[in-house]
Amino acid sequence: MSKRILITGGTGYIGSNLIDELLKKDFEVYALLNISNTNKLNDKLHFVKYDGTFESLLVIEVEIDIIVHLATVFVSNHSTQVVDSMFKTNILLGVHLLEFAKERGIKRFINTSTYAQSIDSSYYNPQNLYAATKQAFDDILKFYSETGTINSITLALYDTYGPRDNRPKFINLVIEAFKKDEIFNMSPGNQIIRYVYIDDVVNAFCMSIELLLSNSINKSITYNVYGDESFSLNEMITHLCEIFKIKLKTNPGFYKYRDREIMDCEPKYERIPNWIPNFNLEAGINQILLQNENN
């Protein structure tokens, strides 16, 4: 019998790729959405509308084996207009999921966090309010784990990339400047960054699911998910130019460093046992180029 997974953030870049892989692995997926969706392209994919209330989860009547929580509202520099949506998604939704797990006896939970929860060598020194809300939920999750409600894995992700990614990430902005043959305006560019390819990220989630289903995790644990290579932004551009075999005119220092800029990103947690990234930056970029050619 197929295992049933309740997933949030299924319309996002990571979530949509993860759902595709889970369906290939014959999981039955229940995707929580904040809009009604009647499209059903697969008999094992079901959509559940979440309206911001705990009660809206109770329409799920089947037995769920594991919850994967990916939904988030990311804002690098928040305004008062987005605070409510950040807290509702980054904290309250997660609490509703944990209460749902408690009521239905669901013992397995995967949470998604970010390396930006610390700007330095300490474990917690948030870059922005977004990172602070992620840490707040981590602490709440700790309570539910320590009291025996669930066993959980938190995946603290580094920057992700891959084909069909429309997010305004640094690597995508550079590629767009390549395409348009534009001068690339940037900060001084000495920040260190670690990218991790989407297929490797999906594999990290799948391995975490298997760890929890095998009952190998007691209470809670956090793993970092990151690529083997680290570059400064300036080095990243040089490397991309070599891959593309093209020159890119840059304007370092056009933008100032952001407040609380992360200048280094040394991992603070271990990787998932036996997980290693299969794609370096060159292999990942080649996959993006291949996708662009196919389109």
C-alpha positions as CSV (number, residue, x, y, z in Angstrom):
1,M,0.0,0.0,0.0
2,S,1.3,3.5,-0.9
3,K,2.4,5.7,1.9
4,R,0.5,9.0,2.2
5,I,2.3,12.3,2.5
6,L,0.7,15.7,3.4
7,I,2.9,18.4,1.8
8,T,2.7,22.2,2.0
9,G,4.4,24.6,-0.5
10,G,3.7,22.2,-3.3
11,T,3.3,24.9,-5.9
12,G,6.7,26.4,-5.1
13,Y,9.9,25.5,-6.9
14,I,11.2,22.9,-4.5
15,G,7.8,21.6,-3.6
16,S,6.6,21.0,-7.2
17,N,9.8,19.1,-8.0
18,L,9.5,17.1,-4.9
19,I,5.9,16.1,-5.7
20,D,6.9,14.9,-9.1
21,E,9.5,12.7,-7.6
22,L,7.2,11.4,-4.9
23,L,4.6,10.4,-7.5
24,K,7.3,8.5,-9.4
25,K,8.1,6.6,-6.2
26,D,4.4,5.7,-5.8
27,F,3.6,7.8,-2.8
28,E,0.1,9.2,-2.4
29,V,0.4,12.9,-2.1
30,Y,-2.0,15.3,-0.4
31,A,-1.0,18.9,-1.3
32,L,-2.2,21.7,0.9
33,L,-3.1,24.9,-1.0
34,N,-4.5,28.2,0.0
35,I,-6.6,28.3,-3.2
36,S,-9.2,25.8,-4.6
37,N,-7.7,23.6,-7.2
38,T,-9.8,21.0,-9.1
39,N,-7.1,19.9,-11.5
40,K,-6.1,16.3,-11.0
41,L,-3.4,15.0,-13.3
42,N,-2.6,11.9,-11.2
43,D,-4.8,9.5,-9.3
44,K,-2.3,9.7,-6.4
45,L,-2.3,13.5,-6.2
46,H,-5.0,15.2,-4.1
47,F,-5.4,18.9,-3.4
48,V,-6.7,20.2,0.0
49,K,-7.7,23.8,0.5
50,Y,-6.3,25.4,3.6
51,D,-8.1,28.6,4.6
52,G,-5.9,29.6,7.5
53,T,-7.9,27.7,10.1
54,F,-7.1,24.4,11.9
55,E,-10.6,23.1,11.0
56,S,-9.8,23.2,7.2
57,L,-7.3,20.4,7.8
58,L,-9.9,18.1,9.3
59,V,-11.4,17.4,5.8
60,I,-8.5,15.0,5.4
61,E,-10.0,11.8,6.5
62,V,-7.4,9.3,5.3
63,E,-4.4,8.2,7.5
64,I,-1.4,10.3,6.8
65,D,2.1,8.7,7.3
66,I,4.2,11.8,7.2
67,I,4.0,15.6,6.9
68,V,6.5,17.6,4.8
69,H,6.3,21.3,5.5
70,L,7.8,23.5,2.8
71,A,5.4,26.5,2.6
72,T,6.9,29.8,3.5
73,V,6.6,33.5,2.9
74,F,10.1,35.0,2.2
75,V,10.7,38.7,2.4
76,S,14.4,39.9,2.7
77,N,13.4,43.3,4.0
78,H,9.9,43.2,5.5
79,S,7.3,45.9,5.8
80,T,4.4,46.1,8.2
81,Q,2.1,45.1,5.3
82,V,3.6,41.6,5.0
83,V,4.1,40.8,8.7
84,D,0.7,39.2,9.1
85,S,1.2,36.8,6.1
86,M,4.7,36.0,7.2
87,F,3.6,35.0,10.7
88,K,0.5,33.1,9.4
89,T,2.5,31.0,7.0
90,N,5.9,30.7,8.7
91,I,4.5,30.0,12.2
92,L,0.7,29.6,12.5
93,L,0.4,27.1,9.6
94,G,3.2,25.0,11.1
95,V,1.5,25.0,14.5
96,H,-1.8,23.9,12.8
97,L,0.0,21.0,11.1
98,L,1.6,20.0,14.4
99,E,-1.8,20.0,16.2
100,F,-3.2,18.1,13.3
101,A,-0.4,15.5,13.7
102,K,-1.1,15.3,17.4
103,E,-4.8,14.8,17.0
104,R,-4.4,12.2,14.2
105,G,-1.4,10.4,15.7
106,I,1.0,11.3,12.9
107,K,4.5,10.7,14.2
108,R,6.7,11.9,11.4
109,F,7.3,15.5,10.3
110,I,9.8,17.2,8.0
111,N,10.5,20.9,8.4
112,T,12.3,23.3,6.1
113,S,14.6,26.0,7.4
114,T,17.4,28.2,6.1
115,Y,21.1,28.7,6.7
116,A,20.2,32.5,7.0
117,Q,19.0,31.8,10.6
118,S,22.5,32.9,11.5
119,I,24.7,35.6,9.9
120,D,27.9,34.4,11.7
121,S,29.4,31.4,13.4
122,S,26.7,31.2,16.1
123,Y,23.8,28.9,15.7
124,Y,21.2,31.7,15.8
125,N,21.7,35.3,14.8
126,P,19.0,36.0,12.2
127,Q,19.6,37.9,9.0
128,N,16.1,39.3,8.9
129,L,12.6,38.9,10.3
130,Y,12.0,36.0,7.9
131,A,14.9,34.1,9.4
132,A,13.6,34.9,12.8
133,T,10.2,33.5,12.0
134,K,11.8,30.3,10.8
135,Q,13.7,30.0,14.0
136,A,10.5,30.7,16.0
137,F,8.9,27.7,14.4
138,D,12.0,25.5,14.9
139,D,11.7,26.2,18.6
140,I,8.0,25.4,18.6
141,L,8.7,22.2,16.7
142,K,11.3,21.3,19.4
143,F,8.5,21.4,22.0
144,Y,6.3,19.0,20.1
145,S,9.3,16.6,19.6
146,E,10.5,16.7,23.2
147,T,7.0,16.0,24.5
148,G,6.7,12.9,22.3
149,T,4.1,14.1,19.8
150,I,6.3,13.6,16.7
151,N,9.8,12.7,15.5
152,S,11.1,15.3,13.1
153,I,13.8,16.2,10.7
154,T,14.6,19.9,9.9
155,L,16.5,20.5,6.6
156,A,18.4,23.8,6.7
157,L,18.8,24.6,3.0
158,Y,21.4,26.6,1.3
159,D,20.6,28.4,-2.0
160,T,18.9,26.2,-4.5
161,Y,18.9,26.4,-8.3
162,G,18.0,24.5,-11.4
163,P,16.0,24.4,-14.6
164,R,12.6,26.2,-14.8
165,D,13.5,28.3,-11.7
166,N,12.0,31.8,-12.1
167,R,12.9,33.1,-8.6
168,P,15.1,36.2,-8.5
169,K,18.1,34.4,-7.2
170,F,21.7,35.7,-7.9
171,I,22.5,32.9,-10.3
172,N,19.3,33.5,-12.3
173,L,19.9,37.2,-12.4
174,V,23.4,36.5,-13.8
175,I,22.0,34.2,-16.4
176,E,19.5,36.8,-17.4
177,A,22.2,39.4,-17.8
178,F,24.1,36.9,-20.0
179,K,21.0,36.6,-22.2
180,K,20.4,40.3,-22.6
181,D,24.1,41.2,-22.9
182,E,23.7,43.8,-20.1
183,I,26.1,45.2,-17.6
184,F,25.5,43.3,-14.3
185,N,25.1,45.7,-11.4
186,M,26.0,44.1,-8.1
187,S,27.4,44.5,-4.6
188,P,31.1,44.4,-4.0
189,G,30.7,40.7,-4.3
190,N,32.8,39.2,-1.5
191,Q,30.0,37.2,0.1
192,I,30.6,33.5,0.1
193,I,27.7,31.4,-1.3
194,R,27.0,27.6,-1.6
195,Y,24.6,26.5,-4.2
196,V,22.8,23.1,-4.2
197,Y,21.1,21.7,-7.3
198,I,17.4,21.0,-7.2
199,D,17.7,17.3,-7.9
200,D,20.1,17.0,-4.9
201,V,17.6,18.9,-2.7
202,V,14.8,16.6,-3.7
203,N,16.9,13.6,-3.0
204,A,17.7,15.1,0.5
205,F,13.9,15.3,1.2
206,C,13.3,11.7,-0.1
207,M,16.1,10.3,2.1
208,S,14.7,12.2,5.1
209,I,11.3,10.7,4.4
210,E,12.8,7.2,4.3
211,L,14.7,7.8,7.6
212,L,11.5,8.8,9.3
213,L,9.5,5.9,7.8
214,S,12.2,3.5,9.0
215,N,11.8,4.9,12.5
216,S,15.5,5.8,12.6
217,I,14.9,9.3,14.1
218,N,14.1,9.8,17.8
219,K,12.6,13.2,18.6
220,S,14.3,15.7,16.4
221,I,17.4,16.4,14.3
222,T,18.6,19.1,11.9
223,Y,20.7,18.6,8.8
224,N,22.3,21.1,6.5
225,V,21.7,20.6,2.7
226,Y,24.5,22.3,0.7
227,G,26.7,21.8,-2.3
228,D,30.4,20.9,-2.1
229,E,31.6,24.1,-3.8
230,S,31.7,27.5,-2.3
231,F,32.4,30.7,-4.2
232,S,32.4,34.4,-3.5
233,L,29.9,36.2,-5.8
234,N,32.8,37.5,-7.8
235,E,34.2,34.0,-8.2
236,M,30.8,32.7,-9.1
237,I,30.6,35.1,-12.0
238,T,34.1,34.2,-13.2
239,H,33.2,30.5,-13.0
240,L,29.9,31.0,-14.9
241,C,31.7,33.0,-17.6
242,E,34.0,30.0,-18.1
243,I,31.1,27.6,-18.3
244,F,29.2,29.8,-20.8
245,K,32.4,30.7,-22.6
246,I,31.3,34.3,-22.6
247,K,32.4,37.6,-21.0
248,L,30.0,39.5,-18.7
249,K,30.5,43.1,-17.9
250,T,30.0,43.7,-14.2
251,N,29.7,46.7,-12.0
252,P,30.8,45.6,-8.5
253,G,29.8,48.1,-5.7
254,F,26.8,49.5,-7.6
255,Y,24.8,48.2,-4.6
256,K,25.9,48.4,-1.0
257,Y,25.9,45.3,1.1
258,R,22.6,44.6,2.7
259,D,22.1,45.1,6.4
260,R,23.3,42.0,8.2
261,E,24.8,40.6,5.0
262,I,26.0,37.0,5.4
263,M,29.7,37.1,4.3
264,D,30.5,33.5,5.0
265,C,28.2,30.4,5.1
266,E,30.1,27.6,6.8
267,P,27.7,24.7,7.6
268,K,26.7,24.4,11.2
269,Y,25.0,21.0,11.0
270,E,25.9,17.6,9.6
271,R,24.6,16.3,6.3
272,I,22.0,13.6,6.1
273,P,23.8,10.2,6.5
274,N,24.9,8.9,3.1
275,W,23.6,12.0,1.2
276,I,26.1,13.6,-1.1
277,P,25.4,16.1,-3.9
278,N,25.6,14.6,-7.4
279,F,25.7,17.9,-9.3
280,N,28.5,20.5,-9.1
281,L,27.8,24.0,-10.4
282,E,29.0,23.2,-14.0
283,A,26.8,20.1,-14.2
284,G,23.8,22.0,-12.9
285,I,24.3,25.0,-15.2
286,N,24.6,22.5,-18.1
287,Q,21.2,21.1,-17.2
288,I,19.8,24.6,-17.3
289,L,21.3,25.2,-20.7
290,L,19.9,21.9,-21.9
291,Q,16.4,22.8,-20.7
292,N,16.7,26.2,-22.4
293,E,17.7,24.5,-25.7
294,N,14.8,22.1,-25.4
295,N,12.4,25.0,-25.0
